[in-house]
Amino acid sequence: MNRNCCSRVSGKNVFSIMARLIVLVRTLLPVMLLAIFFGSIGHFCAIAVTVSAASGVAGIVGQSAYSIPSGILSCFLIAFAVCRGIFHYAEQYCNHFIAFKLLAVIRQRIFAKLRELCPAKLEGRDKGNLISIITSDIELLEVFYAHTISPVAIALIVSTCMTIFIWHENTAAGIIALCAYISVGFVIPFINAKIGSADGLKFRNAFGALGSFVLDSLRGLDETIQYGCGKKRLSELERRSQKLTATQKKLSTLESYQRAMTNFVILAFDAAVFCLMLRAFFAGSVSLGSVIITTVAVMSSFGPVVALSNLSNNLMQTLARDR
């Protein structure tokens, strides 16, 4: 059943699949907009904490164009930190409200279709794969609805605003920041998804096949005992489990490589911005305060795009399809 479903998806673009899934959100669009709003403000608060602190440090050396008295700065830091937690909670609440509402709708549609097909149409089908579709495959959609749609919009909003802010400080630094956001939020997850899509589909198919094997073993338990095939079934179960574990290890290894590459790219772009601003400072075109604030602004603004980069690991299974 799972393979049949995957084969029907064959040839369809991942973005077209995502577009069909997004259509279901239209009834909860106001909640989605709230999630995007809360998430964007929350990330701005997190960035403001470090940028405000950097402005305070620059003010100490007398090089800040945004000098803030220490007492007011302390109040700002506390307020931004508290607001970050509140807005992050509100964003996650809205996202998961949408996700579980839509999962309930999807399950209702699937069970309604199963009632139409039962029992004749489903006779002889792989029950394990069917259960995999109803349970694990639908649960994988929670990742899409709770951690994909609004984070993409949030990353676009925050990255655009931060690019403008950094561009205002230094044009070249703004260009580097934009390239960094694109690399971390789009290029790396795209490459990672391309590399791991086959293993993601393999894991889903193996998981469904294992479920079918277990159910068949339980239904044929009397025959297994009668003909003394217990050890044979057990060894086959171990073989299938080891095969599934090996695929999972491949996905975990790929995830670790993705995270390492993301961190390396972030550090590389941070260093590039710092070196660029430092060179501009020695050339006399920017102040020391601008060097500190711009570098810290870039370093603290990768949160939304890092979330997108990490999504590619989960979406390998959610959007797994035959090539």
C-alpha positions in Angstrom: 0.0 0.0 0.0 2.8 2.4 0.9 4.7 1.6 -2.2 1.6 2.1 -4.3 1.0 5.5 -2.8 4.6 6.4 -3.4 4.4 5.3 -7.0 1.4 7.5 -7.6 3.5 10.4 -6.3 6.3 9.5 -8.7 7.2 12.2 -11.2 5.5 14.9 -9.2 7.5 17.9 -8.1 8.0 18.2 -4.3 6.9 21.8 -4.5 3.6 20.7 -6.1 3.1 18.2 -3.3 3.7 21.0 -0.7 1.3 23.3 -2.6 -1.5 20.6 -2.3 -0.8 20.3 1.4 -0.8 24.1 1.9 -4.3 24.3 0.4 -5.7 22.6 3.5 -4.5 25.5 5.7 -6.9 28.0 4.1 -9.5 27.4 6.7 -6.9 28.2 9.4 -5.3 31.1 7.6 -5.8 33.7 10.4 -4.0 31.4 12.9 -1.2 30.9 10.4 -0.8 34.7 10.0 -0.7 35.0 13.8 2.0 32.3 13.9 4.1 34.2 11.3 3.6 37.5 13.2 4.6 36.0 16.6 7.5 34.1 15.1 8.9 37.1 13.3 8.6 39.4 16.3 10.1 36.7 18.5 13.2 36.4 16.3 13.6 40.2 16.1 13.5 40.2 20.0 16.2 37.6 20.1 18.4 39.5 17.6 17.7 42.8 19.5 19.1 41.3 22.7 22.6 40.7 21.2 22.5 43.8 19.0 21.5 46.0 22.0 24.3 44.5 24.1 26.8 45.1 21.2 25.5 48.7 21.0 26.2 49.0 24.8 29.7 47.7 24.3 30.3 50.1 21.4 29.0 52.9 23.6 31.5 52.1 26.3 34.4 52.7 23.8 32.6 55.8 22.5 32.1 54.5 19.0 28.4 53.8 18.8 25.9 55.8 16.8 23.1 54.1 18.8 24.4 54.9 22.3 21.9 54.0 25.0 22.2 54.7 28.7 23.2 51.7 30.7 20.0 51.7 32.9 17.7 51.9 29.9 19.8 49.3 28.0 19.4 46.8 30.9 15.6 47.3 30.8 15.7 46.7 27.1 17.7 43.5 27.4 15.3 42.1 30.0 12.2 43.1 28.0 13.6 41.7 24.8 14.5 38.4 26.5 11.1 38.0 28.1 9.2 39.0 24.9 11.3 36.4 23.0 10.0 33.6 25.2 6.4 34.8 25.1 6.3 35.3 21.3 8.1 31.9 20.7 5.5 30.1 22.9 2.7 31.9 21.0 4.2 30.9 17.6 4.6 27.3 18.6 1.1 27.2 20.0 -0.4 28.5 16.8 1.7 26.2 14.6 0.8 23.1 16.6 -2.9 24.1 16.8 -2.9 24.2 13.0 -1.0 20.9 12.6 -3.1 18.8 14.9 -6.4 20.3 13.6 -5.3 19.4 10.0 -4.1 15.9 11.1 -7.5 15.2 12.5 -9.1 16.3 9.2 -6.7 14.1 7.2 -7.4 11.1 9.4 -11.1 11.6 9.1 -10.9 11.6 5.4 -8.7 8.5 5.3 -11.0 6.5 7.6 -14.1 7.7 5.6 -12.4 6.3 2.5 -11.5 3.1 4.2 -15.1 2.6 5.3 -16.1 2.9 1.6 -13.5 0.3 0.5 -13.8 -2.2 3.3 -13.8 -5.1 3.4 -13.6 -6.4 -0.2 -11.4 -3.8 -1.7 -8.8 -4.1 1.0 -8.7 -7.9 1.1 -5.2 -9.1 0.4 -3.6 -5.7 0.9 -0.5 -5.2 3.0 -2.0 -4.4 6.4 1.3 -3.3 7.8 1.8 -0.7 5.1 -1.8 0.4 5.5 -1.3 1.0 9.3 2.0 2.8 8.4 0.0 5.2 6.2 -2.6 5.8 8.8 -0.2 6.3 11.7 3.4 7.2 11.0 2.9 8.8 7.5 0.2 11.1 8.8 2.3 11.9 11.9 5.1 13.0 9.6 2.8 15.7 8.2 2.9 17.3 11.6 6.5 18.3 10.8 5.3 20.1 7.6 2.3 21.9 9.1 4.0 22.9 12.4 7.6 23.5 11.4 7.6 24.3 7.7 5.0 26.8 6.4 5.4 29.6 9.0 9.2 29.1 9.4 9.6 29.7 5.7 7.6 33.0 5.9 9.4 34.0 9.1 12.8 33.3 7.5 11.9 35.5 4.5 10.7 38.4 6.7 13.6 38.3 9.2 16.3 37.8 6.5 14.9 40.6 4.4 14.8 43.1 7.3 18.2 42.1 8.6 19.7 42.4 5.1 18.3 45.9 4.8 19.7 46.8 8.3 23.2 45.4 7.5 23.1 47.0 4.0 22.5 50.3 5.7 25.6 49.8 7.8 27.7 48.6 4.9 26.6 47.7 1.4 29.2 44.8 0.9 28.3 43.4 4.3 24.6 43.4 3.3 25.4 41.4 0.1 27.4 38.9 2.1 24.6 38.5 4.6 22.1 38.0 1.9 24.3 35.3 0.3 24.7 33.7 3.8 20.9 33.5 4.3 20.3 32.0 0.9 23.1 29.4 1.4 22.0 28.3 4.8 18.2 28.5 4.3 18.0 27.2 0.7 21.1 25.8 -0.9 22.2 23.5 2.0 18.7 22.0 2.7 18.1 21.6 -1.1 21.3 19.6 -1.6 20.7 17.7 1.6 17.2 16.7 0.5 18.5 15.6 -2.9 21.1 13.4 -1.4 18.9 11.8 1.3 15.6 11.5 -0.6 16.3 8.0 -1.7 17.2 6.8 1.8 14.1 8.6 3.1 11.8 6.7 0.7 13.8 3.5 1.5 13.2 3.9 5.2 9.5 4.5 4.8 9.1 1.4 2.6 11.1 -0.7 4.9 9.1 0.5 7.9 5.8 -0.4 6.2 7.2 -3.8 5.1 8.3 -4.5 8.7 4.8 -3.7 9.9 3.3 -6.1 7.3 5.7 -8.8 8.3 4.9 -8.5 12.0 1.1 -8.6 11.4 1.4 -11.5 9.1 3.4 -13.4 11.7 0.8 -12.7 14.3 -2.1 -13.8 12.1 -0.2 -17.0 11.2 1.0 -17.7 14.7 -0.8 -21.1 14.8 0.7 -22.2 11.6 4.2 -21.0 12.7 3.9 -23.1 15.8 2.4 -26.1 14.0 5.2 -26.3 11.4 8.1 -25.2 13.7 9.0 -22.1 11.8 9.4 -19.8 14.9 13.2 -19.5 14.6 13.0 -18.8 10.9 10.4 -16.0 11.4 12.4 -14.6 14.2 15.6 -14.5 12.2 13.7 -12.8 9.3 12.4 -10.3 11.8 15.9 -9.5 13.0 17.2 -9.2 9.5 14.4 -6.7 8.6 15.0 -4.8 11.8 18.7 -4.5 11.1 18.1 -3.3 7.6 15.7 -0.6 8.9 18.3 0.4 11.5 21.0 0.6 8.9 18.9 3.0 6.8 18.1 5.1 9.9 21.9 5.3 10.6 22.5 6.6 7.1 19.8 9.3 7.6 21.3 10.2 11.0 24.8 10.4 9.5 23.5 12.7 6.7 21.8 14.9 9.3 25.1 15.2 11.2 26.9 16.2 8.0 24.2 18.8 7.3 24.4 20.4 10.7 28.2 20.5 10.5 28.1 22.1 7.1 25.5 24.6 8.2 27.7 25.6 11.2 30.8 25.8 9.0 29.0 28.0 6.4 27.7 30.3 9.2 31.1 30.7 10.7 32.7 31.4 7.3 30.2 34.1 6.5 30.5 35.6 10.0 34.3 35.7 9.5 33.9 37.3 6.1 31.7 40.1 7.4 34.0 40.7 10.3 37.1 40.9 8.1 35.2 43.2 5.6 34.1 45.6 8.4 37.5 45.5 10.0 39.1 46.4 6.7 36.6 49.2 6.2 37.4 50.5 9.7 41.1 50.7 9.0 40.3 52.4 5.8 38.3 55.0 7.8 35.0 54.4 6.1 33.2 53.0 9.2 33.5 53.4 13.0 34.5 50.7 15.4 30.9 50.7 16.8 29.6 49.9 13.3 32.1 47.0 13.1 30.8 45.6 16.4 27.1 46.1 15.7 27.2 44.8 12.1 29.2 41.7 13.0 27.0 40.8 15.9 23.9 41.5 13.9 25.0 39.0 11.3 26.0 36.4 13.8 22.7 36.6 15.7 20.4 36.6 12.7 20.8 33.0 11.4 18.1 31.5 13.7 15.2 31.5 11.1 17.3 30.1 8.3 19.0 27.5 10.5 15.5 26.2 11.3 14.8 25.8 7.6 18.2 24.1 7.0 17.3 21.5 9.7 13.9 20.9 8.2 15.4 19.0 5.3 16.2 16.1 7.6 12.6 15.6 8.6 11.1 16.3 5.2 13.1 13.5 3.7 10.5 11.1 5.0 7.5 13.4 4.9 7.9 14.1 1.1 9.7 10.9 0.2 8.8 9.8 -3.3 10.0 7.6 -6.1 12.2 9.2 -8.7 
